[in-house]
Amino acid sequence: MVTVLSPRPDLWTLDPDVLHLNHGSFGAVPRRTQELLAMLRAETEANPMRWFRSVAERVTASRLELAAFLQTDPEGFALVPNASAGVSASLAAIPIPAGSRIVITNHAYGAVRYAAERFASANQAEVVVVDVPLEADDDSVVATVEAALDDRTAAFIVDQISSATAMVFPIRRLADLCRSHGIPSIVDGAHAPALLDAPAEEGADFWTGNFHKWPSAPRGTAGLVVAEKWRAATLPLIVSWSEYDERLPERFDQQGTADYAAWIAAPESLRVLEELNWPRRRTELSGLIDEGAKLVAKALGTSVAEVARPAATMRLVELPFPGERSPDAGEAFKEKVSLELKAEITLTGFDDRVFIRLSAHAYNSLQDYQRLAEWLPALL
Ligand SMILES: Cc1ncc(COP(=O)(O)O)c(C=O)c1O
């Protein structure tokens, strides 16, 4: 029996009458960061001219703290609003010849697949999807991907932690494999910051990850880490005043008139994690989510999915999904759970299977999963 000694819902402003079991989708911003954000916005509105004169310096300070959190070289680290923007900027930097292929896996996030499709079709290239089973261990993931790479492959995009399957991929080995074939690799690390240590340091050509998921930063805060050889060619998708800046991070700092408060406030959330003694807390949360997911699966008469390498704080519980299986039916079910049980969950689909993907963050306790286990069967 694992016990998380001190769940800290007090650090967040989450509605206590709701079971918050899906941190993984949109995160949740701690109270302290929200307060700082509100102060920064009040400062903006007190004197917009003075605020915008101060933005560059403050964004730089914040960017350096975020790079240090990732343990990555600050000269190769740029701020982007989200992982979607990071993947798009990476694809825009890579030559995609006509007739070439962008390889992704069947775990890829939908919007990332769409990005691959857009860049492929704009260049008369194609997207190839490699099937990686949920239970595949690292050796077989690497072997499966290797079999799909060829001399027409322009880029390989892979999740570091997948969304639909909450699976950790062997990024270092995959990045090495791509390098040995001369193929640029893009790592979608949307879920990786705070779930993996030094996630951007696994040798990919491009890595992107969200601070607004597990580190609980304000939404719109993400990073793009670019290997040295690609830094000159990597440009933000919005053309702005720093277009001709030779330094990668600075080129991404200015994206026209925008609300930069989220980027500036983001390090406050890192301080909250530090005070929570995050590495130890994350280990406790792994125990909690293991136990919580088992309770929910038992109540549903199903099982927790056997993912070869599950993410630290997410688990998939098989859902005996009633009726029609479609995105609309899934949305309707989530809405029903939200309204009738006051519980927030997400559903994911993989290989004709439907899962509840459960999360655990520092505000969760075993009671949350016990309640879901008690109430959910009545809705099925
Ligand atoms: C694996 C993965 N990639 C990309 C994204 C997109 O992130 P964002 O919406 O912040 O761009 C997500 C979001 O959940 C994700 O889980």
The ligand as a Gaussian input file, in Angstrom:
#p B3LYP/6-31G(d) Opt

LIG

0 1
 C        2.321000      13.979000     -27.076000
 C        1.765000      15.341000     -27.311000
 N        2.258000      16.080000     -28.300000
 C        1.823000      17.319000     -28.547000
 C        0.840000      17.882000     -27.783000
 C        0.385000      19.256000     -28.113000
 O        0.647000      20.135000     -27.061000
 P        0.139000      21.602000     -27.183000
 O       -1.347000      21.547000     -27.260000
 O        0.614000      22.280000     -25.938000
 O        0.729000      22.170000     -28.414000
 C        0.279000      17.151000     -26.739000
 C       -0.802000      17.723000     -25.925000
 O       -1.420000      17.085000     -25.116000
 C        0.754000      15.846000     -26.490000
 O        0.257000      15.100000     -25.503000

